[in-house]
Structure formats: structure tokens, C-alpha cells
Amino acid sequence: MLKLKPEIWSKDGKKQFVVLSYEQYEAIRERLEDAEDARLLQESRKRQAGAPTISLAEMKRRLGIAGHRPSRRVHRVGKSR
């Protein structure tokens, strides 16, 4: 849970401003962005429900990359063979 320590500023006896540390501001901003991303993902999933899909293997085949694996060679620095 995010613990905030806001400072409330008043003007003419009415609360006008909230002051947060930069770290608190960034934490709130990140959570708002995450919430927006989650909302967009949920909307997209609802729109795409029932749409035809293809497997990862089929997509690789269509893109012409099926069967290709990245090289796992280890390159040693400073040693010759």
C-alpha cells in the first residue's frame, strides 16, 4: 500500500493545494498509468472476445521464422582457442 504524507496548503481558509514529495508523485503517476493500461487491456479483451486466433507456431510459420533459434554460443573474452 502506498503511504502518502501530503502537505495541505490553504488560501482564505479553504484547502487549495496538496504538496507531495517527488517520490510520492512518481509512485502515484506510475499507479495511474498501470491502472489505465489495465483498463485498456480489459476493453481490448472484451472487443476481441470470440475473434479467431492462431498459435505462436502458426504466426512464426507465416512470418517465415519457424525453426529459427537464437545462437547460444558463449564468447570468451581474452582467451583464444
C-alpha distances in whole Angstrom, upper triangle without the diagonal:
4,6,10,13,15,19,21,25,27,31,33,31,29,25,26,23,20,19,16,17,17,14,12,14,15,11,11,14,14,11,14,16,15,15,18,19,18,20,23,23,23,26,28,28,29,32,33,33,36,37,39,38,39,38,37,41,42,40,41,45,45,44,46,44,44,45,44,42,41,43,42,44,43,44,45,46,49,50,53,55
4,6,10,12,16,18,21,24,28,31,29,26,22,23,20,16,16,13,13,14,11,8,11,11,8,8,12,12,10,12,15,14,14,18,19,19,20,23,24,24,26,28,29,30,32,34,34,38,38,40,39,40,39,38,42,43,41,42,46,46,44,47,44,45,46,45,42,41,43,42,44,43,44,45,45,48,50,53,55
4,7,10,13,16,19,22,26,28,26,24,21,21,18,15,14,11,12,13,11,8,11,13,10,10,14,14,13,15,18,18,18,21,22,22,24,26,27,27,30,32,32,34,36,37,38,41,42,44,43,44,43,42,45,47,45,46,49,49,48,50,48,49,49,48,46,44,46,45,47,46,47,47,47,50,52,55,57
4,6,10,12,15,18,22,25,23,21,17,18,15,11,10,8,9,11,10,7,9,12,10,9,13,14,13,15,18,18,18,21,23,23,24,27,28,28,30,32,33,34,37,38,39,43,43,45,44,46,45,44,47,49,46,47,51,51,49,52,49,50,51,50,48,46,48,47,49,48,48,49,49,52,54,57,59
4,7,10,13,16,20,23,21,19,16,16,13,10,9,7,8,11,11,8,11,14,12,12,16,17,17,18,21,22,22,24,26,27,28,30,31,32,34,36,37,38,40,42,42,46,47,49,48,49,49,47,51,52,50,51,54,54,52,55,52,53,54,53,51,49,51,50,52,50,51,51,51,53,56,59,61
4,6,10,13,16,19,18,16,12,13,10,6,6,5,8,11,12,9,10,14,13,12,15,17,17,17,20,22,22,23,26,27,27,30,31,32,33,36,37,38,39,41,42,46,47,49,48,50,49,48,51,53,50,51,55,54,52,55,53,54,55,54,52,50,52,51,53,52,52,53,52,55,57,61,62
4,7,10,13,17,15,14,11,11,8,6,5,7,9,13,14,12,12,16,16,15,18,20,20,21,23,25,25,26,29,30,30,33,35,35,36,39,40,41,42,44,46,49,50,52,51,53,53,51,55,56,53,54,58,57,55,58,56,57,59,57,55,53,55,54,56,55,55,55,55,57,60,63,65
4,7,10,13,11,10,7,8,6,5,6,9,12,15,17,14,14,18,19,17,19,22,22,21,24,26,26,27,30,31,30,33,35,35,36,39,40,41,42,45,46,50,50,53,52,54,54,53,56,57,55,56,59,58,57,60,58,59,61,59,57,55,57,57,59,58,58,58,58,60,63,66,68
4,7,10,9,8,6,6,5,6,8,11,14,17,19,17,16,20,21,19,21,24,24,24,26,29,28,29,32,33,33,35,37,38,38,41,43,43,44,47,48,52,52,55,54,56,56,55,59,59,57,58,61,60,58,61,60,61,63,61,59,57,60,59,61,60,60,60,59,62,65,68,70
4,7,6,5,4,5,7,9,11,15,18,20,23,20,20,23,24,22,24,27,27,26,29,31,30,31,34,35,34,37,39,39,40,42,44,44,46,48,50,53,54,57,56,58,58,57,61,62,59,60,64,63,61,64,62,64,66,64,62,61,63,62,64,63,63,64,63,66,68,71,73
4,5,5,6,6,9,12,14,18,21,23,25,23,22,26,27,25,26,30,29,28,31,33,32,33,36,37,36,38,41,41,41,44,46,46,47,50,51,55,55,58,58,60,60,59,63,64,61,62,66,64,62,66,64,66,68,66,64,63,65,65,67,65,65,66,65,68,71,74,76
4,6,8,9,12,15,17,21,24,26,29,27,26,29,30,28,29,33,33,31,34,36,35,36,39,40,39,41,44,44,44,47,49,48,49,52,54,57,58,61,61,63,63,63,66,67,64,65,69,67,66,69,67,69,71,69,68,66,69,68,70,69,69,70,69,72,74,77,79
4,7,9,12,14,17,20,23,26,28,26,25,29,29,27,29,32,31,30,33,36,34,35,38,39,38,40,43,43,43,46,48,47,49,52,53,56,57,60,60,62,63,62,66,66,63,65,68,67,65,69,67,69,70,69,67,66,68,68,70,69,69,70,69,71,74,77,79
4,6,9,12,15,18,22,24,26,23,23,26,27,24,26,29,28,27,30,32,31,31,35,35,34,37,39,39,39,42,44,44,45,48,49,53,53,56,56,59,59,58,62,63,60,62,65,64,62,65,64,65,67,66,64,63,65,65,67,66,66,67,67,69,72,75,77
4,6,8,12,15,18,21,23,20,19,23,23,20,22,26,25,23,27,29,27,28,32,32,31,34,36,36,37,39,41,41,42,45,46,50,50,54,53,55,56,55,59,59,57,58,62,60,59,62,61,62,64,62,61,59,62,61,63,62,63,64,63,66,68,71,73
4,7,10,14,17,19,21,19,17,21,22,19,20,24,24,22,25,27,26,27,30,31,30,32,35,35,35,38,40,40,41,44,45,49,49,52,52,54,55,54,57,58,55,56,60,58,57,60,59,60,62,60,59,57,60,60,62,61,61,62,61,64,67,69,71
4,7,10,13,15,18,15,14,17,19,16,17,21,21,20,22,25,24,25,28,29,29,30,33,34,34,36,38,39,40,42,44,48,48,51,50,52,52,51,55,55,52,54,57,56,54,57,56,57,59,57,56,54,56,56,58,57,57,58,57,60,63,66,68
4,7,10,12,14,12,11,15,15,13,15,18,18,17,20,22,22,23,26,27,27,29,31,32,32,35,37,37,39,41,42,46,46,49,48,50,50,49,52,53,50,52,55,54,52,55,54,55,57,55,53,52,54,53,55,54,54,55,55,57,60,63,65
4,7,9,12,10,9,13,14,13,14,17,18,18,20,22,22,24,26,27,28,30,32,33,34,36,38,38,40,42,43,47,47,50,48,50,50,48,52,53,50,51,55,54,52,55,53,54,56,54,52,50,52,52,53,52,52,53,52,54,57,60,62
4,6,8,6,6,10,11,10,12,15,15,16,18,20,20,22,24,25,26,28,30,31,32,34,36,37,38,40,41,45,45,47,46,48,47,46,49,50,47,48,52,51,49,52,50,51,53,51,49,47,49,48,50,49,49,49,49,51,54,57,59
4,5,5,6,9,10,11,12,14,16,17,18,20,21,23,24,26,27,29,30,32,33,35,36,38,39,41,42,46,46,48,46,47,47,45,48,50,47,47,51,51,48,51,49,50,51,49,47,45,47,46,47,46,46,46,45,48,51,54,56
4,5,5,6,9,10,10,12,14,15,16,18,20,21,22,24,26,27,28,30,32,33,34,36,37,39,40,44,44,46,44,45,44,42,46,47,44,44,48,48,45,48,46,47,48,46,44,42,44,43,44,43,43,44,43,45,48,51,53
4,5,5,6,9,10,11,12,14,15,16,18,20,21,23,24,26,27,29,30,32,33,35,36,37,39,42,42,44,42,43,42,40,43,45,42,43,46,46,44,46,44,45,46,44,42,40,41,41,42,41,41,41,41,43,46,49,51
4,5,5,6,9,10,11,12,14,15,17,18,20,21,23,24,26,27,29,30,32,33,35,36,37,41,41,43,42,43,42,40,44,45,43,43,47,47,45,47,45,46,47,45,43,41,43,43,44,43,44,44,44,47,49,52,54
4,5,5,6,9,10,11,12,14,15,17,18,20,21,23,24,26,27,29,30,32,33,35,36,40,40,42,40,42,41,40,43,44,41,42,46,45,43,46,44,45,47,45,43,41,43,43,45,44,44,45,44,47,50,52,54
4,5,5,6,9,10,10,12,14,15,16,18,20,21,22,24,26,27,28,30,32,33,34,38,37,39,38,39,38,36,40,41,38,39,43,42,40,42,40,42,43,41,39,37,39,39,41,40,40,41,41,44,46,49,51
4,5,5,6,9,10,11,12,14,15,16,18,20,21,23,24,26,27,29,30,31,33,36,36,38,37,38,37,35,39,40,38,38,42,42,40,42,40,41,42,41,39,37,39,38,41,40,40,41,41,44,46,49,51
4,5,5,6,9,10,10,12,14,15,16,18,20,21,23,24,26,27,29,30,31,35,35,38,36,38,37,36,40,41,38,39,43,42,40,43,41,42,44,42,41,39,41,41,43,42,43,44,44,47,50,52,54
4,5,5,6,9,10,11,12,14,15,17,18,20,21,23,24,26,27,28,30,34,33,36,34,36,36,34,38,39,36,37,40,40,38,41,39,40,42,40,39,37,40,39,42,41,42,43,43,46,48,51,52
4,5,5,6,9,10,10,12,14,15,16,18,20,21,22,24,26,27,28,32,31,34,32,33,33,31,35,36,33,34,38,37,35,38,36,37,39,37,35,34,36,36,38,38,39,40,40,43,45,48,49
4,5,5,6,9,10,10,12,14,15,16,18,20,21,23,24,26,27,30,30,33,31,33,32,31,35,36,33,35,38,38,36,39,37,38,39,38,37,35,38,38,40,40,41,42,42,46,48,50,51
4,5,5,6,9,10,10,12,14,15,17,18,20,21,23,24,26,29,29,32,31,33,33,32,35,36,33,35,38,37,36,39,37,39,40,39,38,37,40,40,42,42,43,45,45,48,50,52,54
4,5,5,6,9,10,11,12,14,15,16,18,20,21,22,24,28,27,30,28,30,30,29,32,33,30,32,35,34,32,36,34,35,37,36,35,34,36,37,39,39,40,42,42,45,47,50,51
4,5,5,6,9,10,10,12,14,15,16,18,20,21,22,26,26,28,26,28,28,26,30,31,29,30,33,33,31,34,33,34,35,34,33,32,35,35,37,37,39,41,41,45,46,48,50
4,5,5,6,9,10,11,12,14,15,17,18,20,21,25,25,28,26,28,29,28,32,32,30,32,35,34,33,36,35,36,37,37,35,35,38,38,41,41,42,44,45,48,50,52,53
4,5,5,6,9,10,11,12,14,15,17,18,20,24,23,26,25,27,28,27,31,31,29,31,34,33,31,35,34,35,37,36,35,35,38,38,41,41,43,45,45,49,50,52,53
4,5,5,6,9,10,10,12,14,15,16,18,22,21,23,22,24,24,24,27,28,25,27,30,29,28,31,30,31,33,32,31,31,34,35,37,38,39,42,42,46,47,49,50
4,5,5,6,9,10,11,12,14,15,16,20,20,23,21,24,24,23,27,28,25,27,31,30,29,32,31,31,33,33,32,32,35,35,38,39,41,43,44,47,49,51,51
4,5,5,6,9,10,11,12,14,15,19,19,22,22,24,25,25,29,29,27,29,32,31,30,34,33,33,36,35,35,35,38,39,42,42,44,46,47,51,52,54,55
4,5,5,6,9,10,11,12,14,18,17,20,20,22,23,23,27,27,24,26,29,28,27,31,30,31,33,33,33,33,36,37,40,41,42,45,46,50,51,53,53
4,5,5,6,9,10,10,12,16,15,18,17,19,20,20,24,24,21,24,27,26,25,28,27,28,30,30,30,30,34,34,38,39,40,43,44,48,49,50,51
4,5,5,6,9,10,11,14,15,18,17,20,21,22,25,25,23,26,29,28,28,31,30,30,33,33,33,33,37,37,41,42,43,46,47,51,52,54,54
4,5,5,6,9,10,14,14,17,18,21,22,23,26,26,24,27,29,28,28,31,31,31,34,34,34,35,38,39,43,44,45,48,49,53,54,56,56
4,5,5,6,8,12,11,14,14,17,19,19,23,22,20,23,26,24,24,28,27,28,31,31,31,32,35,36,40,41,43,46,47,51,52,53,53
4,5,5,6,10,10,13,13,16,17,18,22,21,20,23,25,24,24,27,27,27,30,30,30,31,35,36,39,41,43,46,47,51,52,53,53
4,5,5,9,10,14,14,18,20,21,25,24,22,26,28,26,27,30,30,30,33,34,34,35,39,40,43,45,47,50,51,55,56,57,57
4,6,9,8,12,13,17,19,21,24,23,21,25,26,24,25,29,29,29,32,33,34,35,39,40,43,45,47,50,51,55,56,57,57
4,6,5,9,10,13,16,17,20,19,18,21,23,21,22,26,26,26,29,30,30,32,36,37,40,42,44,47,49,53,53,54,54
4,6,9,10,14,16,18,21,20,19,23,24,23,24,28,28,27,30,31,32,33,37,38,42,44,46,49,51,55,55,56,56
4,6,9,12,15,18,20,19,19,22,23,22,24,27,27,26,29,31,32,34,38,39,42,44,47,50,52,56,56,57,56
4,6,10,13,16,18,16,16,19,20,19,21,24,24,24,27,28,30,32,35,37,40,43,45,48,50,54,54,55,54
4,7,10,13,15,13,13,17,17,16,18,21,22,21,24,26,27,30,33,35,38,41,43,47,49,52,52,53,52
4,7,10,12,10,10,14,14,13,15,18,19,18,21,22,24,26,30,31,35,37,40,43,45,49,49,49,48
4,7,8,6,7,10,11,10,13,15,15,14,17,19,20,23,27,28,32,34,37,40,42,46,46,46,45
4,5,5,6,9,10,11,12,14,14,12,14,16,18,20,24,25,29,31,34,37,40,43,43,43,42
4,5,5,6,9,10,11,12,11,9,12,13,14,17,20,22,25,28,30,34,36,40,39,40,39
4,5,5,6,9,10,10,9,7,9,11,13,16,19,21,24,27,30,33,36,39,39,39,38
4,5,5,6,9,10,10,8,11,14,16,19,22,24,27,30,33,36,39,42,42,42,40
4,5,5,6,8,9,8,12,13,15,17,21,23,26,29,31,35,37,41,41,41,40
4,5,5,6,5,5,8,9,11,14,17,20,23,26,28,32,34,37,37,37,36
4,5,5,6,5,8,10,13,16,19,22,25,28,30,34,36,40,39,39,37
4,5,8,8,12,13,16,19,22,25,27,31,32,36,38,42,41,41,40
4,6,8,11,11,14,16,19,22,25,28,29,33,35,38,38,38,37
4,6,9,9,12,15,18,21,23,26,28,32,34,37,37,36,35
4,6,6,9,11,14,17,20,23,25,28,31,34,34,33,32
4,6,9,12,15,17,20,23,26,29,32,35,34,34,33
4,6,10,12,15,17,21,23,27,30,33,32,31,30
4,7,9,12,15,18,20,24,26,30,29,28,27
4,6,9,12,15,17,21,24,27,26,26,25
4,6,9,12,14,18,20,24,23,23,23
4,6,9,11,15,17,21,20,20,19
4,6,9,13,16,19,18,18,17
4,6,10,13,16,15,15,14
4,6,10,13,12,13,12
4,6,10,9,10,11
4,6,6,8,10
4,6,8,11
4,7,10
4,7
4
